[in-house]
Amino acid sequence: MTTTLPPVVSRNPADPSDVVVELAAPGAFAAVDAVERARAAQPGWLHGGAAARAAALTAVAAALEGEAEELAALAVREVGKPLAEARAEVARTIAIWRYYAQAPYEPSGAVHETAAGPGLLLTRRRPHGVAGLITPWNFPYAIPSWKAAPALATGNTVVLKPAPEATACAQRLAEIVRQALPAGVCAVVPGGAAEGHAVVSAADVVSFTGSTATGRAVVATATARGVPVQAEMGGLNAAIVLPDADVAGAAAHIAAAIAGYAGQKCTATSRVIAVGSVLDPLREALAEALRAVPVGDPADAATVCGPLVSEHARAQVADAWEGVPVIAGGTIPDAPGWYAAPTLVEKVPTGHRLLREEVFGPVAALLPADDLDHAVRLTNEVPYGLVTSVHTADLDLALHGLDRLDTGMIRINAPSTGVDFHLPFGGAKSSAHGPREQGAAALEFYTASRTYTLSPAKAM
């Protein structure tokens, strides 16, 4: 019996009546076919040489730069990203392609002396083949790029399966990228779970960003096949504020990390841990900062907090603040889109979902801590460990607690949000599986090490 897949539909979160794209799901067979075509193209892409790959990635960056405003506007329309942030994401995407355009010239191995006798020992890193990339909707250009660019730079071909909510952005990105690449080297497969599973079941290396539940399924499928896999999943990130911190500055950073893009980032702050005497002034300053966050149409350059991506996402956020004391926010604006006010709550009971699950919206819990040790324990007691921000004027005090934090990234006197694409990105515990993304770490993930022993054909 043939099962009909539901169509792929993407709507404007600020105006749900605006259908950005609607198309028939291609199905698993189409996804596998895309992988096979990419596999056929991979040897030619690799053997074209470093100069050809570097030139192609440089051309991608230039082409993206020429379409920057169009790409930003599409992200605003399709995923509700505020215009200023959409422009920043496009700029970062261009920088990512330029950064990895230099990677084909990097050394791919090393030469070693033999333990005894003449000859050479060599190590070389070689591409896996086809990289299957499963990406979310919240960074529709940057995340596919920081996966695809290093994969391509090292000689792999790529097949991208984007989240349905970002279908139009992914298709436009792929159109631009493909202009600079040989046929078959980069493909995009729209769709849902069926297409994603097919890509994971056929690719030679897999990189995933998304929910924890889906990420674990991806890891299980890829691991069972014996192919390399990395998964970046949820976050339940804390901001620790110490008594000596600049309270106004900390509140501004934390408010931006709670409410920016409606909190729809894996690095968003969802727990604010106030240490000792800073609790009362921080409560007041943070509530004031959140009330001042511009909420509204993402196409307005002044907007910081736009809509949630779907009606279901907004319902999840509203449910999270239900039944706990609200300090600021806790309302649904009267607007046609899926908006929620930036919200701060307190006195959250142990076991509440705000302290166990990633809500993925503009809501955070304020928690008191007796001292830094208590704050570290509160930070670490959740299942996730992506990023922690620490706000203090005492670097020695900050360093005292850093090594005890079970998080992959630690940011001092800065928002929890923000990514340096030339450095490793990733978390601990349920936030991540496998090697890090971005920077030089990505070049290692998309390649396998081989050891060569070269002995003379004749005895010397």
Secondary structure as GFF3:
##gff-version 3
##sequence-region A 1 460
A	DSSP	beta_strand	8	12	.	.	.	ID=ss1
A	DSSP	beta_strand	15	23	.	.	.	ID=ss2
A	DSSP	alpha_helix	28	47	.	.	.	ID=ss3
A	DSSP	alpha_helix	50	66	.	.	.	ID=ss4
A	DSSP	alpha_helix	68	79	.	.	.	ID=ss5
A	DSSP	alpha_helix	83	101	.	.	.	ID=ss6
A	DSSP	three_ten_helix	103	105	.	.	.	ID=ss7
A	DSSP	beta_strand	109	112	.	.	.	ID=ss8
A	DSSP	beta_strand	120	127	.	.	.	ID=ss9
A	DSSP	beta_strand	130	135	.	.	.	ID=ss10
A	DSSP	alpha_helix	142	153	.	.	.	ID=ss11
A	DSSP	beta_strand	157	162	.	.	.	ID=ss12
A	DSSP	three_ten_helix	164	166	.	.	.	ID=ss13
A	DSSP	alpha_helix	167	178	.	.	.	ID=ss14
A	DSSP	beta_strand	186	188	.	.	.	ID=ss15
A	DSSP	alpha_helix	193	202	.	.	.	ID=ss16
A	DSSP	beta_strand	205	209	.	.	.	ID=ss17
A	DSSP	alpha_helix	212	225	.	.	.	ID=ss18
A	DSSP	beta_strand	229	232	.	.	.	ID=ss19
A	DSSP	beta_strand	237	241	.	.	.	ID=ss20
A	DSSP	alpha_helix	247	259	.	.	.	ID=ss21
A	DSSP	three_ten_helix	260	263	.	.	.	ID=ss22
A	DSSP	beta_strand	269	275	.	.	.	ID=ss23
A	DSSP	three_ten_helix	276	278	.	.	.	ID=ss24
A	DSSP	alpha_helix	279	291	.	.	.	ID=ss25
A	DSSP	alpha_helix	311	321	.	.	.	ID=ss26
A	DSSP	beta_strand	326	328	.	.	.	ID=ss27
A	DSSP	beta_strand	343	346	.	.	.	ID=ss28
A	DSSP	three_ten_helix	353	355	.	.	.	ID=ss29
A	DSSP	beta_strand	363	369	.	.	.	ID=ss30
A	DSSP	alpha_helix	372	380	.	.	.	ID=ss31
A	DSSP	beta_strand	384	385	.	.	.	ID=ss32
A	DSSP	beta_strand	387	391	.	.	.	ID=ss33
A	DSSP	alpha_helix	395	402	.	.	.	ID=ss34
A	DSSP	beta_strand	409	412	.	.	.	ID=ss35
A	DSSP	beta_strand	428	429	.	.	.	ID=ss36
A	DSSP	beta_strand	432	433	.	.	.	ID=ss37
A	DSSP	alpha_helix	439	445	.	.	.	ID=ss38
A	DSSP	beta_strand	447	454	.	.	.	ID=ss39
###
